[in-house]
Each structure stands twice: as C-alpha cells, then as structure tokens.
Amino acid sequence: MERREALLVIVAKFFQEGRDVDPYASTETMRALDQVIRNQLTDSLSRSAQQWRRLYQEEGRKLGTPSRNNPFPDRAAMDRLRHFKEMADNLSQLTAQINALEAPASDRVYHRIRKNDQILSHLIDVDYQLAMTAAALDSLTMALSEDTWQDVEPAFRERLDQLIQGIRNRSRIVSEVV
C-alpha cells in the first residue's frame, strides 16, 4: 500500500512541476522526476518478476527429480514451468529496458529552439500512464498465486502490453527531441 501511495505522490509532484515556466528549471526538474518514476516502475516490475520466479520455483519443486520409474516429467507441468520462466524473464528484460530509457538532451542552445513546455507536457502524460499501469500490474501481482495465475494472467498481459506501448511512446517523444 505504501508503494502505491508513494507512486501517486510522485506523479502529483510531477504534474505540479509541469507548470513551471522556466524552461531550464523544467528540464532539470523533469530529469530528476523522470528518474524517480523510472525507479518506481522498475521496482514494480522487479516485484512482478520475483513473483513469477517464485511460481517457477514452486512448479519446479513439484516436478521433482527424474527417476528410473518416471524419467520424463508431465508435459503440462513442463509447459507451465516454461511459461512461468518466460514471464519472469520478459519482466526482467523490460526492467532493464526501462532503466536504459533516455532523457531529453540538455543542450542549452537546443533548449532555445524547441518548445520545452510541449515536450514536458507529452512526457508527463506518458509517464503518468506508465505509472498508473505499473500500479495496476502491482495489484495484479499481489493476486498472483499457483491457484489464480490463469485467471490473473490475461489482465496481467494486457497491462504489460499497455506498459510496453507506453515505453514506445515515451521513446518516440524523446527521440524526436534528441
């Protein structure tokens, strides 16, 4: 609960800073808050990856070791095992991708040419959506267990796709600026 509340406070601060009229201050503030939001996103995704890895480990324990009587594990159990590992690996990869997101250039000459307020406004909107999607992923992660993973997964994948699309939008906005 504290993490979600902290995320909402950060987003609220981000919106307040978006009304800053000094373009240089806005850029520096935007950079700092962008890093905070990215840290919150990666924290949320890391928790999700950890939960999927926990399911993977529990499923692996159920399989046990091969024996002479049972040399090959159940195909359905192996498919679940691969699926859990794939989800955990995808979330870890997405976390690394978010950590590597770039920020707008800090070239002061270019700041005079471009429209910082519009760029800041677009980034605030995209980052706000990313933060809300990450909060939804966090709540779905808390509902994730061995019994409920099949019910939770479609909504989880939908939110994950929204997060990936948001990251693409953010990268597009920044790449147009840089």
N, C-alpha and C positions, 0 to 999 in steps of 0.2 A: 504494500500500500504506500509506503513512504517513497519508493522509487517513482511510482506513477505521479504522485503529488509533486515530487521534485521536478519531474519532466514538465508538468503543466506550469510550474512556476518559471522554469527556464524559458518555455515558449512564450509566456506572458511578458517576460523581460525582453525577449527577442522582438515582440510586437511593439513594445514601448520604445526600444532603441531604433526601430524602423522609422520613427517620426523625427529623428534627429535631422537638423537642417545643415549641419556642417558635413560636406561630403567626405572629408578626410577622417573625421571622428566616426562617421557612419561606417566607413570601410574598416577601420580598426576594431570598432565595436562588433561589426558583423563577423570579422575573422575570429574574434575571441568567442563569441556566442556560437558561431558555427562549429567550432571545435568542441564546445561543451555539448551541443546537440549530437554531434557525431559520437562522442564518448557515450552518451546515453543510449544511442542506437546500438552501438556495438555491445554495450553491457546487456541490453535486452536480447540481442541475437545470440550472445555467448551463453546466456542462461537457457535459451531455447535449444541451442546445440548441445549443451550439457544434459538437458532432459532427454533429448533423442538418443544421446550416447548411453545414458542410464538404461533406457529401454533396450538398446542394442546389447548391453552387457547382461541384463536380466534374461533376454532371449537366448543369448549365448550360453548362459549357465543352465538353462532348461535343456538345451541340446545335449550337453554333457560331452564326454569324450567317446570317440568311436570304439567299438568293441568287436570281438570276433562274431558275436551274435547279431550285432547291429552296426555294420561298418559304415553305412550311409545314413545321414540324418533325414528326417522328414522334409520333403520338398517345400511344403507350405511354410514350415518353420525357417528354412533357409531363405526363402523369398522374403519373409518378414525381417529376418536378420539383415539381409542386403538392403532392404528398404530403409530400415532404421539408420544404418550406416550412411546410406546415400543422403538422407535428410540431414543428419548431423554434419556431414562433410560439406554439403551445399550451404548450410548456415555458417559454418566456419569460413568458407570461401567468401561469402557475402560480407562477413565481418571484416575480413582483410580488405575487401574492395572498398568498404565504407571508410576504413582507416586511411586508405590511399586517395580519397577524393581530394581534388584540388580546390583551392580557394582563388578568388579573382586576383589578378596581378596587382601589385602595389606600386606601379609606376605612376609617379605624381603627374607627369606630363599627360599620360593617357587618361588620368582621372579628370582632367580639364575638358577632354574631348567627349568622353562617354557620359551617359546620363546615369549617375550613380543611384539616384532615387528609384528609377525604374528597375535597375538590376537588383537593388536591395529588396524592393517590393516583390519581385519574382522569386528571389531566393527565400525570402521569408515565407511566402506561400508554400513553396515546395518543401522547405524544411519543416513547416508546421504539419503538412500532410505526412511527411516521413515520421515525425514524432508521434502523431496520432496512430499511424499504422503500427509502429513499434509498440505502442502501449496496448493495442488490440492483440498483437502477437504475444505480448507478455501475459495477458489474461488467458489467452488460449493455451499457452504453455503451462500455466498453473493447473489447467483442467486436463492436461495430458497424462495418461497412465496406460498401463497394459490393457486395461479393460475398455478405455474410452478412446484410444488413439484413432480407431477407424471412424468414429463419429466426429472427432475434432479435426482430423486431417484435411477434409475438403475446405473448411473455413480457414484453416491454417495456411494451406496452399494459396487460397485466394488472397489473403493478406500478404503473403510472401510475394506473390506476383505484383500486387499494388506497390510494395516496397521497392521491388526491382524496377518497376516503371518510374517511380518517383526518383530513384537514383539516376536513371537515364535522363529524365527531365532536368534534374539538377546539373548533371554533367553537360548537357546540351547548353543550358543557360551560361554556365561558366566558360565553356569552350568558345562560345560566341564572343565572350568578353575578353578572354586572354589573348 
